[in-house]
Amino acid sequence: MKSGGRIIFNPIGTDLLISQDSIDKQQGYPVIKASQLVQKARHQLTAKELKLIDFMVSKVRRDDSGFRPLQTTIKEINQVMEFGRGTKSLTETSKSLLSLSNKGFWFQKDEDTITIARWLQTAEIKKDGSATLELDEKLAPWLLKLVGSRAQYSLSDIVALRSKYSLMLYQLLMSWRGSMGVNGTPDEFLEFFGHTNMKWWQFNGRYLQPAIDEINQKTGIKVHYAARKSGRTISEVEIDFTGDAS
């Protein structure tokens, strides 16, 4: 139905609760992406949208030639990703999926090419809470039959993290797993996190350090931050880590 020009979603979610064994199994699935996709994609997504993408990516079969439609329910997503229970949580997750289907991102494919893609090709949600989701085929080269550097981590770590910046930083570090860290100028980090309008000291204090603290508390890695100065100005930032991801 419509009210005041807005679509109102009301997924009933009549399906039974899934077992804890099934939740544990799904949270243990690996999320695997080409490192380049993590490092080069520029987007403005919420923490929930980032988690929804990884939920879908964890279902991808690496040897497939294309993406298969994912048949699931909003209730299953909420249980596996620990989004909460009840009608409000069901409705919020439905809205987030439909919002995600309208969001694109740009990707620096190489020095001469910028590619624009979407995350979701299809998002169909029925009133009973069942859902059919399909990733955009343009993502196939960075999610299927991967060769070379890749970011790999357990979905359980994504479930544990709450902050958008914790999620983005964790994924970035996993994309540099072979190097055990990443370095760059403050401007490069600000661009990655979508805050080119902020001063580095503001971003570092408000978002980056809390993200590092959360990753250190909730995952199996320990993140370390270092900054190098040229005079009074920070010219390079290095973020590395020790330990193993799930």
C-alpha positions, 0 to 999 in steps of 0.5 A: 500500500501507499501512504503519503507517497511512501511505500510501506513494507510490512513483511510478516515473516511467518517462517519458523526461527532457524536453529542455532546450528544453522546460524553458527554454520552461516556465520562461519561462511567465508566472505571472499572478494578481489582485493581490488574491489575492496580497495578501489570501490568508492561508495556511501553505505550504512553499516547495515548495508555493508553487512547485507552485502557480505551476507550475500557474498558469503553465499556465492559459489566461487566456481559459478559462471554467474550469480544465482538468485539467493532465496532467503527470508528477512527473518533468516537474514536478521537472525544470522546477522543479529539485526534483531527480532520483531516487526520493526527489525523486519521492516528496517531490513527490508527497507535497507535491501531495497535502498541498497538495490538503488545504490551504485558505486564507482570503481577505479578499474585501472588508471584510464577507466572508471566503472560504475556498478550496482550492488544488487541487480534484483531485490524482491521481497514478499509480504510473508518475508521471503526474499529473492536477491541477486548481485549485479553481474558487473561484480562477477569478475571480483567475486567469481573464479578469483585469481590473485590477491583477495580479501577473505574473512569470516562472516562472524567478524562482520556480524560482531562489528557495529560501526561502519568505519570498523567494517570498512577498515577491517575489510581494507586490512583483510584486502592487504592481508599478505602485507599485514597492513596498509599505508597512505597519505591522510587524503587517501584514507579520507577518500576511501572512507568518504570524508574528504571534507574533514581534517585528518585529526577530526576523522582520526579522533571521531571515527578511526580510533574508535574503529580500531578499538572495536576491531581489537576488542571483537575480532582475532586481530590487533590493529596498530596505528602510526603516523609520520610527520613532515614538520607539523603536518602528518604526511603518511599513515600506517595501519597494520595488524597482527594475529589471524582473522576468523 
